Each structure stands twice: as structure tokens, then as C-alpha cells.
Amino acid sequence: MEPSVRIAIKQQNVCQGKTPASCSGKTQSSDVSRFFLSSKKGLKSSKVREVSDYFDSTIDRRIREAFARRSSKLSTEKVTKVVHALMKIVKVTADCKRPSIIVDGYRVTGMYPVSFEQAMSQCQGRISPTEMQCMVDAIPAAVTEFRLNGCLSEEWMDGQGIVNVNPVGSVPKDERALHQQRAVIFNHDIVQVQWDNYIIRNSAAVVEKSAAQKILEKEAAAEEKRIEKERAALLERERRNALSKEEKTKEKEERKMLAAAKKTEKAQKKADLIQKAKQTL
């Protein structure tokens, strides 16, 4: 968020927040309500063509002015079709925004009237009575924590004994980009500092420098491995040069016998597997 926007929002005493990532279908009132569903249904091409009483002189004039400012290459006939189509869309969506539909979205998500139990009823997974009671007991502390830090971290919830349903080995949500985190207050001072640090860590310059460092480290590791391999080969040559002719012959025979024994063992294991398969059938 730009500094000027942060200042403007803070001056108006606005808390700008967001719902948990990938949960808008359960926690965002407009998604949960029938508004989007009815809007999509009404905006199907067949439905839009049937819309009447949609013309608005002000909208017509302003859209045409927008086309004129952009020096559109569309024909006058095409512009007229676009303008009328947009006015029909405005009419359809306006007709869908009935107060009862909007209010229902807030009720189902437990946002108004405020109801923790109603909000949790939207959860896709099953919540045991014990897990629910644990979360209910933590609500007062959670309110204080959210106000102080602008979010509820995984570490904080783990400390409260709240059930963790994250896949094992997944990146903690607290370490992800802001839009992938849980519910947060965007313009909270602590959240803003965390976001600024995330941007710095993931800036193009930092990423490029990190990639270059990895290349150098990989090359250094390969060079060290090559040197070690050459050192081992040199020591082996020196060892063999120190052997007498009889010792070299004996060592060669021992290697042959070892190779033959391994070959025989491998063949026996294969034969045993085949025999076992025959017995099974």
C-alpha cells in the first residue's frame, strides 16, 4: 500500500481488513449471499437481450465520452452496441441488489448479527465439541491479540491449543504473501511492517542476488567434489604403485572373486523371486 494511501486511511480512522485466503466462498458476505449467483444468472447473454427499461442518459453520455477520450477506432454502430450492453449490465446487477439478499450474506457468515457459532458453521471440515469449546474460550484473548498485532499468527493459535489443519510440510501462512494469509488488518502498523519486509525479501534485486549466490555455491561444491575425487584417485595410484607384483595379482583375483560372488547373489535373488511367484500362482 502506498504511503499516501496509508496516511489517508489512518486519518479517517478506517480499519482495512481482509478475509482468510481461499475462504471467500465461506467468509465473504457477497460471495455467500445469492447476489453473485443471481447476477451471473441474469447476465447470461440470453437474459441480457431480454432486459428492458435500461436506458440512462447520464451513463450513455459518460461512456461515449470515455470512448472519445481513448480515440476509439470502433465504428459508431459498434460503440452504440457496447454502450447499450453496459447499461443492460448495470440494470441487471442493480435489480439483483435487493436489501434482503445483501443482509442474508452477512447473516450466513455470522458478520451481522455477530455470531462466532454461525461463522464456524460455514467450515467445510467437522469441528468436534472439544475443539469448538477451545476456540470459544480463546475469543477474549483473540480479540486483544488481533487488535494489538493486526492478525492471529499460527504460533499464537498453537499456544492456545486451537486445532491446526494445515497440511504437514506446507509453508506457514504467516510467511506467505499478504493475500495468502489469514484474516488481517491491512493498515495495522505491525502488518504493514511485515508486508514491507516481505516486499524487500522478494524484490527482483534480492531474488536475482540470491539466485546468483546459489549458482556460485553450487559451482564451489562441484569444484570441491572434483578436487576430492582427484585426490582419492592419486592416493589409490600411489597405493597400487607401492604393491609388489604378487600383491597386485592377488588383489586382482580377489576383485574378480568378489564380482563373481555379487553376480551369483543377484542371480539367486532373481531365481528366488521367480520361484515365489510360481508358488503364489
HELIX and SHEET records of a PDB file:
HELIX    1   1 PRO A    3  GLN A   11  1                                   9    
HELIX    2   2 SER A   24  THR A   27  1                                   4    
HELIX    3   3 SER A   29  VAL A   32  1                                   4    
HELIX    4   4 PHE A   35  GLY A   42  1                                   8    
HELIX    5   5 SER A   45  ARG A   49  1                                   5    
HELIX    6   6 SER A   57  ARG A   69  1                                  13    
HELIX    7   7 THR A   76  CYS A   96  1                                  21    
HELIX    8   8 PRO A   99  VAL A  108  1                                  10    
HELIX    9   9 PHE A  116  MET A  120  1                                   5    
HELIX   10  10 PRO A  129  ASN A  149  1                                  21    
HELIX   11  11 GLU A  154  GLN A  160  1                                   7    
HELIX   12  12 LYS A  173  GLU A  175  5                                   3    
HELIX   13  13 LEU A  178  GLN A  180  5                                   3    
HELIX   14  14 ASP A  189  ARG A  201  1                                  13    
HELIX   15  15 ALA A  204  ASN A  241  1                                  38    
HELIX   16  16 LYS A  245  THR A  280  1                                  36    
SHEET    1   A 2 GLY A  17  LYS A  18  0                                        
SHEET    2   A 2 VAL A 184  ILE A 185 -1                                        
END                                                                             
